[in-house]
Amino acid sequence: MRRASATIASLVAATALAAGLSACGITNREPNLIAGKRAFVQKCGSCHILGRAGTKGVQGPNLDDAFRQSLDDGIERSTIEGVIGRQIEIPNRRPQTDPATGKKLSGMPADLVKGDLAADVSAYVASVSAKKGEDDGRLADVGGAKAKGTAKAKDGMVEIPADADGQLIYDFASAETPAGKLVMTSVNKANIDHNIALEGNGIDEKGNVVKDGGTSKIDLTVKPGTYTFYCSVPGHREGGMLGELTVK
């Protein structure tokens, strides 16, 4: 916790200095929180937990926990907004260790969001970090999707698409198929990696990892029973990208 607080404090100082040096000639614009939430869910939610956004990624820091103590200590959300903006602008791409849990965290890719959209993401995350409850109004319509329904096999094939916005869910919460030969496919329209994998009853198969419209596929034979389909990309299953396959 001390290490995390020290990191935030140094980022706060750097952000304040940068703001002071670049204040002249800058025209402020009102951030678009709806655009910010949508971009956060699509671009960042697969790595970060943020309660109000409904994201459950586990490869990056929990953004509710990251700023909770600083907010409790009286740091303004506007300052947190600047810290987040600075992190987006100059990300630490080296893998890190969470000082609270010891868990390995992935480094943040560069250029996830830019310009006004980066400002929108910063404003949204800063406005909801460590807040209880749920977003309301038009913000409530963005993100927080849940897998629903059952995919049913047809002619020995079952399709279980990944969420098109990149959230850690499939379109279906479960699937059903007769015993025998089965081809499982998962189209992934998002720009982050996903695949389809299956385990249970002696089976442990992982499909190819795809993104940007690719299709992950596994071809196998299944016996009656229950199985778990999931995404095997590190952290995605833990973040909620899984469901149950019933073989009759």
Backbone hydrogen bonds in HBPLUS format (Angstrom, degrees):
<---DONOR---> <-ACCEPTOR-->    atom                        ^
c    i                          cat <-CA-CA->   ^        H-A-AA   ^      H-
h    n   atom  resd res      DA  || num        DHA   H-A  angle D-A-AA Bond
n    s   type  num  typ     dist DA aas  dist angle  dist       angle   num
A0005-SER N   A0001-MET O   2.90 MM   4  6.12 159.9  1.94 152.5 157.7     1
A0006-ALA N   A0002-ARG O   2.86 MM   4  6.06 157.9  1.91 150.9 157.1     2
A0007-THR N   A0003-ARG O   2.97 MM   4  6.17 154.7  2.03 146.9 153.7     3
A0008-ILE N   A0004-ALA O   3.03 MM   4  6.27 162.3  2.06 149.5 153.7     4
A0009-ALA N   A0005-SER O   2.88 MM   4  6.06 159.1  1.92 148.0 154.3     5
A0010-SER N   A0006-ALA O   2.99 MM   4  6.20 158.0  2.04 148.5 153.3     6
A0011-LEU N   A0007-THR O   3.02 MM   4  6.25 153.5  2.09 146.7 154.3     7
A0012-VAL N   A0008-ILE O   2.84 MM   4  6.07 152.1  1.92 150.5 158.5     8
A0013-ALA N   A0009-ALA O   3.07 MM   4  6.34 159.2  2.12 147.2 151.8     9
A0014-ALA N   A0010-SER O   2.99 MM   4  6.21 162.2  2.02 146.3 151.2    10
A0015-THR N   A0011-LEU O   2.86 MM   4  5.96 155.8  1.92 147.0 153.9    11
A0016-ALA N   A0012-VAL O   2.96 MM   4  6.16 159.6  2.00 150.4 155.6    12
A0017-LEU N   A0013-ALA O   3.03 MM   4  6.24 159.6  2.07 150.0 155.2    13
A0018-ALA N   A0014-ALA O   2.95 MM   4  6.14 163.0  1.98 148.1 152.9    14
A0019-ALA N   A0015-THR O   2.94 MM   4  6.12 156.0  2.00 147.8 154.4    15
A0020-GLY N   A0016-ALA O   3.02 MM   4  6.26 152.8  2.09 144.5 151.5    16
A0021-LEU N   A0017-LEU O   3.01 MM   4  6.28 152.3  2.09 151.4 158.5    17
A0022-SER N   A0018-ALA O   3.06 MM   4  6.17 139.6  2.23 143.8 153.8    18
A0026-ILE N   A0023-ALA O   3.39 MM   3  5.81 162.8  2.42 129.9 128.6    19
A0036-GLY N   A0032-ASN O   2.90 MM   4  6.12 152.7  1.97 147.2 156.2    20
A0037-LYS N   A0033-LEU O   2.82 MM   4  5.98 155.9  1.88 145.1 150.2    21
A0038-ARG N   A0034-ILE O   2.99 MM   4  6.18 166.5  2.01 150.1 154.1    22
A0039-ALA N   A0035-ALA O   2.95 MM   4  6.09 164.4  1.97 148.6 152.9    23
A0040-PHE N   A0036-GLY O   2.91 MM   4  6.02 154.5  1.98 143.2 150.9    24
A0041-VAL N   A0037-LYS O   2.93 MM   4  6.13 168.3  1.95 155.9 158.1    25
A0042-GLN N   A0038-ARG O   3.05 MM   4  6.25 161.7  2.08 147.9 153.0    26
A0043-LYS N   A0039-ALA O   2.76 MM   4  5.69 163.2  1.78 152.6 157.6    27
A0044-CYS N   A0040-PHE O   2.75 MM   4  4.94 150.3  1.84 133.6 143.0    28
A0045-GLY N   A0040-PHE O   2.86 MM   5  6.02 131.4  2.09 154.9 158.0    29
A0047-CYS N   A0044-CYS O   3.01 MM   3  5.76 163.8  2.04 123.0 128.3    30
A0048-HIS N   A0044-CYS O   3.16 MM   4  6.28 146.8  2.28 148.0 157.5    31
A0060-GLY N   A0047-CYS O   2.76 MM  13  4.97 148.6  1.86 146.2 136.8    32
A0063-LEU N   A0049-ILE O   2.96 MM  14  5.93 142.2  2.10 156.2 162.4    33
A0050-LEU N   A0055-THR O   3.32 MM   5  5.44 154.8  2.39 126.0 127.3    34
A0053-ALA N   A0050-LEU O   3.04 MM   3  5.49 130.1  2.30 111.2 124.4    35
A0054-GLY N   A0050-LEU O   3.07 MM   4  6.21 120.4  2.44 145.3 161.2    36
A0055-THR N   A0050-LEU O   3.41 MM   5  5.44 153.1  2.49 142.1 139.1    37
A0054-GLY N   A0051-GLY O   3.02 MM   3  5.10 146.0  2.14 101.5 112.1    38
A0106-SER N   A0059-GLN O   2.72 MM  47  5.44 151.1  1.80 151.2 161.4    39
A0066-ALA N   A0062-ASN O   2.88 MM   4  5.98 147.7  1.98 148.4 159.0    40
A0068-ARG N   A0065-ASP O   3.37 MM   3  5.16 150.8  2.46  96.4 104.7    41
A0071-LEU N   A0067-PHE O   2.94 MM   4  6.10 160.0  1.98 154.9 160.2    42
A0072-ASP N   A0068-ARG O   2.91 MM   4  6.17 157.0  1.96 148.6 155.6    43
A0073-ASP N   A0069-GLN O   2.83 MM   4  6.07 137.1  2.02 143.0 155.4    44
A0075-ILE N   A0070-SER O   3.03 MM   5  5.59 160.6  2.07 155.9 149.7    45
A0074-GLY N   A0071-LEU O   3.00 MM   3  5.16 158.5  2.05 105.2 111.6    46
A0079-THR N   A0076-GLU O   3.03 MM   3  5.30 130.2  2.29 101.3 113.8    47
A0080-ILE N   A0076-GLU O   3.16 MM   4  6.61 155.6  2.22 146.5 153.3    48
A0081-GLU N   A0077-ARG O   2.84 MM   4  6.08 149.8  1.93 145.5 154.0    49
A0082-GLY N   A0078-SER O   3.21 MM   4  6.50 148.1  2.32 135.5 142.4    50
A0082-GLY N   A0079-THR O   3.07 MM   3  5.10 116.9  2.49  94.9 109.7    51
A0083-VAL N   A0079-THR O   2.99 MM   4  6.37 152.1  2.07 148.0 156.1    52
A0084-ILE N   A0080-ILE O   2.93 MM   4  6.22 163.0  1.96 156.4 159.8    53
A0085-GLY N   A0081-GLU O   2.97 MM   4  6.17 159.8  2.01 146.4 152.5    54
A0086-ARG N   A0082-GLY O   2.95 MM   4  6.13 152.1  2.03 144.9 152.2    55
A0087-GLN N   A0083-VAL O   2.98 MM   4  6.29 151.8  2.06 147.1 154.8    56
A0088-ILE N   A0084-ILE O   2.94 MM   4  6.24 151.1  2.02 151.1 158.9    57
A0089-GLU N   A0085-GLY O   2.96 MM   4  6.15 157.7  2.01 145.5 151.9    58
A0090-ILE N   A0086-ARG O   2.89 MM   4  6.02 163.9  1.92 151.3 155.3    59
A0108-MET N   A0092-ASN O   3.12 MM  16  5.93 154.7  2.19 136.5 132.2    60
A0096-GLN N   A0105-LEU O   2.94 MM   9  5.04 144.5  2.07 132.0 142.6    61
A0105-LEU N   A0096-GLN O   2.60 MM   9  5.04 173.0  1.61 157.9 156.4    62
A0098-ASP N   A0103-LYS O   2.87 MM   5  5.35 167.5  1.89 157.4 157.7    63
A0102-GLY N   A0098-ASP O   2.67 MM   4  5.06 151.2  1.75 152.1 158.5    64
A0118-ALA N   A0114-LYS O   3.18 MM   4  4.80 150.3  2.27 103.8 108.2    65
A0118-ALA N   A0115-GLY O   3.13 MM   3  5.40 123.2  2.47 102.7 115.9    66
A0119-ALA N   A0115-GLY O   3.21 MM   4  6.61 152.9  2.29 147.2 155.0    67
A0120-ASP N   A0116-ASP O   2.86 MM   4  6.19 145.6  1.98 145.2 155.6    68
A0121-VAL N   A0117-LEU O   2.92 MM   4  6.19 158.1  1.96 150.1 155.1    69
A0122-SER N   A0118-ALA O   2.96 MM   4  6.16 165.2  1.98 148.6 152.8    70
A0123-ALA N   A0119-ALA O   2.98 MM   4  6.11 159.5  2.02 144.2 149.7    71
A0124-TYR N   A0120-ASP O   2.96 MM   4  6.17 160.9  1.99 148.9 154.0    72
A0125-VAL N   A0121-VAL O   2.97 MM   4  6.13 177.4  1.97 162.7 162.3    73
A0126-ALA N   A0122-SER O   2.99 MM   4  6.02 163.1  2.02 147.1 152.6    74
A0127-SER N   A0123-ALA O   3.00 MM   4  6.04 142.9  2.14 139.4 149.1    75
A0127-SER N   A0124-TYR O   3.06 MM   3  5.12 121.8  2.41  96.4 111.5    76
A0128-VAL N   A0124-TYR O   3.20 MM   4  6.45 133.2  2.43 149.2 160.6    77
A0128-VAL N   A0125-VAL O   3.32 MM   3  5.49 141.2  2.48 100.0 109.9    78
A0129-SER N   A0125-VAL O   2.92 MM   4  5.69 139.7  2.08 154.3 161.6    79
A0131-LYS N   A0128-VAL O   2.99 MM   3  5.33 157.3  2.04 139.6 136.2    80
A0140-ALA N   A0137-GLY O   3.13 MM   3  5.64 142.7  2.28 108.7 117.9    81
A0141-ASP N   A0138-ARG O   3.14 MM   3  5.52 153.2  2.22 107.5 115.2    82
A0142-VAL N   A0139-LEU O   3.14 MM   3  5.54 167.1  2.16 114.3 118.2    83
A0148-LYS N   A0171-ASP O   3.31 MM  23  6.43 166.0  2.33 132.8 130.1    84
A0173-ALA N   A0149-GLY O   3.07 MM  24  5.71 139.4  2.24 140.5 150.5    85
A0174-SER N   A0149-GLY O   3.33 MM  25  6.60 143.3  2.47 152.2 156.3    86
A0151-ALA N   A0174-SER O   2.89 MM  23  6.31 161.5  1.92 144.1 141.4    87
A0176-GLU N   A0151-ALA O   2.86 MM  25  6.36 147.9  1.97 158.2 165.2    88
A0153-ALA N   A0176-GLU O   2.94 MM  23  6.23 163.1  1.97 163.1 168.7    89
A0154-LYS N   A0157-MET O   2.78 MM   3  5.34 157.2  1.83 153.1 155.5    90
A0157-MET N   A0154-LYS O   3.11 MM   3  5.34 146.4  2.22 105.8 115.5    91
A0183-VAL N   A0156-GLY O   2.89 MM  27  6.26 149.8  1.98 148.1 157.7    92
A0158-VAL N   A0183-VAL O   2.98 MM  25  6.45 155.9  2.04 162.2 166.0    93
A0185-THR N   A0158-VAL O   3.07 MM  27  6.46 161.8  2.11 158.4 162.0    94
A0160-ILE N   A0185-THR O   2.84 MM  25  6.16 170.5  1.85 162.2 164.9    95
A0171-ASP N   A0161-PRO O   2.82 MM  10  5.63 162.4  1.86 160.1 160.7    96
A0162-ALA N   A0187-VAL O   2.96 MM  25  6.11 165.3  1.98 152.2 156.7    97
A0163-ASP N   A0169-ILE O   3.04 MM   6  5.76 153.7  2.11 158.4 150.2    98
A0166-GLY N   A0163-ASP O   3.08 MM   3  5.50 164.3  2.11 114.3 119.0    99
A0169-ILE N   A0167-GLN O   2.81 MM   2  5.63 139.3  1.97 104.7  92.5   100
A0175-ALA N   A0244-GLU O   2.90 MM  69  6.32 144.9  2.03 155.4 154.4   101
A0246-THR N   A0175-ALA O   2.86 MM  71  6.24 163.9  1.88 151.1 153.7   102
A0177-THR N   A0246-THR O   3.04 MM  69  6.50 147.9  2.15 161.3 165.1   103
A0248-LYS N   A0177-THR O   3.03 MM  71  6.43 154.7  2.09 150.5 158.0   104
A0180-GLY N   A0222-VAL O   2.86 MM  42  5.32 162.6  1.89 149.5 155.4   105
A0222-VAL N   A0180-GLY O   2.91 MM  42  5.32 163.5  1.94 144.1 142.4   106
A0182-LEU N   A0220-LEU O   2.74 MM  38  5.46 155.4  1.80 173.2 167.9   107
A0220-LEU N   A0182-LEU O   2.92 MM  38  5.46 172.6  1.92 163.8 165.0   108
A0184-MET N   A0218-ILE O   2.90 MM  34  5.36 158.7  1.94 157.8 163.7   109
A0218-ILE N   A0184-MET O   2.98 MM  34  5.36 152.4  2.06 150.5 157.9   110
A0186-SER N   A0216-SER O   2.89 MM  30  5.11 143.7  2.02 145.6 150.2   111
A0216-SER N   A0186-SER O   2.94 MM  30  5.11 167.8  1.95 141.7 139.0   112
A0188-ASN N   A0214-GLY O   2.94 MM  26  5.68 164.4  1.96 169.9 174.1   113
A0213-GLY N   A0188-ASN O   2.65 MM  25  5.16 147.3  1.75 136.5 139.3   114
A0212-ASP N   A0190-ALA O   2.69 MM  22  5.34 166.5  1.71 153.3 154.0   115
A0194-HIS N   A0210-VAL O   3.03 MM  16  5.67 151.2  2.12 154.1 163.0   116
A0210-VAL N   A0194-HIS O   2.85 MM  16  5.67 165.1  1.87 168.9 168.1   117
A0207-GLY N   A0196-ILE O   2.79 MM  11  5.31 148.3  1.89 147.4 158.2   118
A0197-ALA N   A0230-TYR O   2.77 MM  33  5.21 129.7  2.02 151.8 166.7   119
A0230-TYR N   A0197-ALA O   2.93 MM  33  5.21 151.6  2.01 133.7 141.0   120
A0198-LEU N   A0205-GLU O   2.81 MM   7  5.32 158.6  1.85 153.1 159.8   121
A0205-GLU N   A0198-LEU O   2.88 MM   7  5.32 158.0  1.93 159.3 164.0   122
A0199-GLU N   A0228-THR O   3.01 MM  29  5.46 150.2  2.10 144.1 153.6   123
A0228-THR N   A0199-GLU O   2.94 MM  29  5.46 167.8  1.95 160.4 164.5   124
A0200-GLY N   A0203-ILE O   2.95 MM   3  5.18 138.2  2.12 147.1 143.7   125
A0203-ILE N   A0200-GLY O   2.95 MM   3  5.18 160.8  1.99 112.8 119.0   126
A0214-GLY N   A0211-LYS O   3.17 MM   3  5.26 152.3  2.25 106.0 114.4   127
A0225-GLY N   A0247-VAL O   2.96 MM  22  5.21 155.2  2.02 135.1 137.6   128
A0247-VAL N   A0225-GLY O   2.82 MM  22  5.21 175.2  1.82 168.7 169.1   129
A0227-TYR N   A0245-LEU O   2.82 MM  18  4.95 156.4  1.88 149.9 156.6   130
A0245-LEU N   A0227-TYR O   2.87 MM  18  4.95 162.2  1.90 128.9 134.9   131
A0229-PHE N   A0243-GLY O   2.97 MM  14  5.38 150.0  2.06 135.6 144.3   132
A0243-GLY N   A0229-PHE O   2.86 MM  14  5.38 144.4  1.98 156.1 158.9   133
A0231-CYS N   A0241-MET O   3.20 MM  10  5.93 147.6  2.31 160.8 156.8   134
A0236-HIS N   A0233-VAL O   2.98 MM   3  5.70 166.3  2.00 148.3 152.6   135
A0239-GLY N   A0235-GLY O   3.01 MM   4  6.07 130.9  2.26 131.9 144.7   136
A0241-MET N   A0236-HIS O   3.03 MM   5  5.62 160.3  2.07 148.7 146.9   137
A0240-GLY N   A0237-ARG O   3.00 MM   3  5.30 162.8  2.03 110.0 115.2   138
A0242-LEU N   A0240-GLY O   3.08 MM   2  5.78 127.0  2.38 106.2  91.4   139
